Amino acid sequence: MPELTVKRLHDELQEILDLEFLVPCPEQARPIHARDVHRPGMALMGFAESFMTERIQVFGESENAFLATLAPDAQQTAVRRVLGLNPPVVFLARGKELPLGVDRIFADCSVPVMRSPLTAVDLISRLTRHLEAAFTPYTEKHGTLVDVYGVGLLFTGRSGIGKSECALDLIERGHRLVADDIVEITRTAEDVLIGRYREVLRHHLEIRGIGPIDVQSIFGIRAIRMQKRIEVVVELQEWDDSFDYERVGMDKHNRDILGVGIPHVVVPLFPGKNITVIAEVIALNFMLKIYGYDAAQVLNDRILATMNSSNRLRNYLQQDPE
């Protein structure tokens, strides 16, 4: 994603926050590196130790009221303390003005100042939400994301292997398409990945031999959703006789995406294989594991118990002289 700068922040929030530059943004881009927002009340009064630098600063009513009590020289000294925190930009809440002469200090230090009619609390809240989204880890994956029984299945595999056709069959069976071809992925929590469609593609599927189709227009609003948590990666591969495919189900495989390990299932394809039903079973089996039931583990335990029981019976019969 492009770097977040003061100008980009202004362009994205200008209408939402009704922003107005009091000190213009310098020609040289000012990047924003910190995702949190700070009110510099203590720094204005002279205590700036242990303060994190490079954070956006917001002057609310308290900060403005404090500056109003100071003489012009003291106002400039207080503002310079805030500038010592190296903020990329300063916001004024409630549509306030800068004290006379203070604007020159910001201009000399190339620190832009914007004001908004919102209260400081509301302004900080909206800025924080926007910054959190801007700094969220992000990537894109070639694949198809479908909501199957409430489980987000990300189908991957080489181009033309049948990801879109599989998604189309699932949609016809009542499941919902999230994205095809390009899936935009963000990590919203330590272990949560959210997949979304690319805006220009929306809910279109590209079916080879037919071309793009609009899923919402054909199947209705119930066949799509805006975004979905990615919970299983289903990799489609051509059948390879030399490859040892998973049969026991005891080995757990994960695919790393943005530092999050996502369960990874490889499904080999050959003519006549019903990949749609298999995809539904993958989703249902995942839900069973979430609820604490692992079919592979249960079967393995049953086999071991049967073997132990057979061994006890065999030992008893061997030791019985009758």
Secondary structure, DSSP 8 states (H G I E B T S, - for coil): ----BHHHHHHHHHHHHT-EEEE---SS--B-----EE--HHHHHT--TT--SS-EEEE-HHHHHHHHTS-HHHHHHHHHHHHTT--S-EEESTT----TTHHHHHHHTT--EEE-SS-HHHHHHHHHHHHHHHTS-EEEEEEEEEEETTEEEEEE-STTSSHHHHHHHHHHTT-EEEEEEEEEEEEEETTEEEEEE-TTTTTEEEETTTEEEEHHHHH-GGGB-SEEE--EEEEEEE--TTS----S--S--EEEETTEEEEEEEEEE-TT--HHHHHHHHHHHHHHHHTT--HHHHHHHHHHHHHHHHHHHHHHHHH---
